[in-house]
Amino acid sequence: MLENCLLLSLFAKENLNRMSERQLNLYDRLINEPSNDWDIYYWATGAKPTPAVFENEVMSMLREFAKNKKREQRLRQPDLEYLFEPPR
């Protein structure tokens, strides 16, 4: 679904290069295990409580990112070139 594509791809661009191996594993589990994409969106936006199995530091980071405190326009997914850039 488009909402999750935007949310998760922009979150990944901003955070993947500085996440620990443990956090990367938690993120991988989050994006691959739930069978309903809407659940991830609802958890990230606080519309529904996150199940204990997915309540962790990465979910907290994603919830904070979803708040968009800087009021950024998030209208399209990032280009994938960031995957090949050296870490900041």
Rosetta constraint file for C-alpha pairs under 8 A:
AtomPair CA 1 CA 5 HARMONIC 6.30 0.50
AtomPair CA 1 CA 37 HARMONIC 7.01 0.50
AtomPair CA 1 CA 38 HARMONIC 7.97 0.50
AtomPair CA 2 CA 6 HARMONIC 6.21 0.50
AtomPair CA 3 CA 7 HARMONIC 6.13 0.50
AtomPair CA 3 CA 41 HARMONIC 7.41 0.50
AtomPair CA 4 CA 8 HARMONIC 5.61 0.50
AtomPair CA 4 CA 9 HARMONIC 7.92 0.50
AtomPair CA 4 CA 37 HARMONIC 7.12 0.50
AtomPair CA 4 CA 38 HARMONIC 7.89 0.50
AtomPair CA 4 CA 40 HARMONIC 7.62 0.50
AtomPair CA 4 CA 41 HARMONIC 6.12 0.50
AtomPair CA 5 CA 9 HARMONIC 5.74 0.50
AtomPair CA 5 CA 77 HARMONIC 7.03 0.50
AtomPair CA 6 CA 10 HARMONIC 5.98 0.50
AtomPair CA 6 CA 74 HARMONIC 7.04 0.50
AtomPair CA 6 CA 75 HARMONIC 7.34 0.50
AtomPair CA 6 CA 76 HARMONIC 6.31 0.50
AtomPair CA 6 CA 77 HARMONIC 5.33 0.50
AtomPair CA 7 CA 11 HARMONIC 6.01 0.50
AtomPair CA 7 CA 66 HARMONIC 6.96 0.50
AtomPair CA 8 CA 12 HARMONIC 5.94 0.50
AtomPair CA 9 CA 13 HARMONIC 6.19 0.50
AtomPair CA 9 CA 77 HARMONIC 6.12 0.50
AtomPair CA 9 CA 78 HARMONIC 6.85 0.50
AtomPair CA 10 CA 14 HARMONIC 6.29 0.50
AtomPair CA 10 CA 74 HARMONIC 7.98 0.50
AtomPair CA 10 CA 77 HARMONIC 6.46 0.50
AtomPair CA 10 CA 78 HARMONIC 6.41 0.50
AtomPair CA 11 CA 15 HARMONIC 6.01 0.50
AtomPair CA 11 CA 16 HARMONIC 7.88 0.50
AtomPair CA 11 CA 62 HARMONIC 6.93 0.50
AtomPair CA 11 CA 65 HARMONIC 6.77 0.50
AtomPair CA 12 CA 16 HARMONIC 5.07 0.50
AtomPair CA 13 CA 17 HARMONIC 7.73 0.50
AtomPair CA 13 CA 78 HARMONIC 7.36 0.50
AtomPair CA 13 CA 82 HARMONIC 6.73 0.50
AtomPair CA 13 CA 83 HARMONIC 7.74 0.50
AtomPair CA 15 CA 19 HARMONIC 6.29 0.50
AtomPair CA 16 CA 24 HARMONIC 7.19 0.50
AtomPair CA 17 CA 87 HARMONIC 5.61 0.50
AtomPair CA 17 CA 88 HARMONIC 7.62 0.50
AtomPair CA 18 CA 87 HARMONIC 7.33 0.50
AtomPair CA 19 CA 23 HARMONIC 5.67 0.50
AtomPair CA 19 CA 24 HARMONIC 6.11 0.50
AtomPair CA 20 CA 24 HARMONIC 6.15 0.50
AtomPair CA 21 CA 25 HARMONIC 6.21 0.50
AtomPair CA 22 CA 26 HARMONIC 6.31 0.50
AtomPair CA 23 CA 27 HARMONIC 6.09 0.50
AtomPair CA 23 CA 57 HARMONIC 7.60 0.50
AtomPair CA 23 CA 58 HARMONIC 6.25 0.50
AtomPair CA 24 CA 28 HARMONIC 6.05 0.50
AtomPair CA 25 CA 29 HARMONIC 6.13 0.50
AtomPair CA 26 CA 30 HARMONIC 6.14 0.50
AtomPair CA 26 CA 56 HARMONIC 7.95 0.50
AtomPair CA 26 CA 58 HARMONIC 6.63 0.50
AtomPair CA 27 CA 31 HARMONIC 6.26 0.50
AtomPair CA 27 CA 58 HARMONIC 6.32 0.50
AtomPair CA 28 CA 32 HARMONIC 6.06 0.50
AtomPair CA 29 CA 33 HARMONIC 5.55 0.50
AtomPair CA 30 CA 34 HARMONIC 6.79 0.50
AtomPair CA 30 CA 40 HARMONIC 7.78 0.50
AtomPair CA 30 CA 54 HARMONIC 6.73 0.50
AtomPair CA 31 CA 40 HARMONIC 7.83 0.50
AtomPair CA 34 CA 39 HARMONIC 7.37 0.50
AtomPair CA 34 CA 40 HARMONIC 7.45 0.50
AtomPair CA 36 CA 40 HARMONIC 7.38 0.50
AtomPair CA 37 CA 41 HARMONIC 6.63 0.50
AtomPair CA 38 CA 42 HARMONIC 6.06 0.50
AtomPair CA 39 CA 43 HARMONIC 6.07 0.50
AtomPair CA 39 CA 48 HARMONIC 7.86 0.50
AtomPair CA 40 CA 44 HARMONIC 6.03 0.50
AtomPair CA 41 CA 45 HARMONIC 6.11 0.50
AtomPair CA 42 CA 46 HARMONIC 5.87 0.50
AtomPair CA 42 CA 47 HARMONIC 4.79 0.50
AtomPair CA 42 CA 48 HARMONIC 5.29 0.50
AtomPair CA 42 CA 49 HARMONIC 7.91 0.50
AtomPair CA 43 CA 47 HARMONIC 6.20 0.50
AtomPair CA 43 CA 48 HARMONIC 5.32 0.50
AtomPair CA 43 CA 49 HARMONIC 5.86 0.50
AtomPair CA 43 CA 50 HARMONIC 5.11 0.50
AtomPair CA 43 CA 63 HARMONIC 7.57 0.50
AtomPair CA 44 CA 59 HARMONIC 6.96 0.50
AtomPair CA 44 CA 62 HARMONIC 5.95 0.50
AtomPair CA 44 CA 63 HARMONIC 4.51 0.50
AtomPair CA 44 CA 66 HARMONIC 6.36 0.50
AtomPair CA 45 CA 63 HARMONIC 6.02 0.50
AtomPair CA 45 CA 66 HARMONIC 6.08 0.50
AtomPair CA 45 CA 67 HARMONIC 7.30 0.50
AtomPair CA 46 CA 63 HARMONIC 7.22 0.50
AtomPair CA 50 CA 54 HARMONIC 6.40 0.50
AtomPair CA 50 CA 55 HARMONIC 5.89 0.50
AtomPair CA 51 CA 55 HARMONIC 6.22 0.50
AtomPair CA 54 CA 59 HARMONIC 6.93 0.50
AtomPair CA 55 CA 59 HARMONIC 5.97 0.50
AtomPair CA 55 CA 60 HARMONIC 7.54 0.50
AtomPair CA 56 CA 60 HARMONIC 6.39 0.50
AtomPair CA 57 CA 61 HARMONIC 6.19 0.50
AtomPair CA 58 CA 62 HARMONIC 6.12 0.50
AtomPair CA 59 CA 63 HARMONIC 6.05 0.50
AtomPair CA 60 CA 64 HARMONIC 6.19 0.50
AtomPair CA 61 CA 65 HARMONIC 6.13 0.50
AtomPair CA 62 CA 66 HARMONIC 6.06 0.50
AtomPair CA 63 CA 67 HARMONIC 6.59 0.50
AtomPair CA 64 CA 68 HARMONIC 7.42 0.50
AtomPair CA 65 CA 69 HARMONIC 7.85 0.50
AtomPair CA 68 CA 72 HARMONIC 6.52 0.50
AtomPair CA 80 CA 84 HARMONIC 7.84 0.50
AtomPair CA 81 CA 85 HARMONIC 6.79 0.50
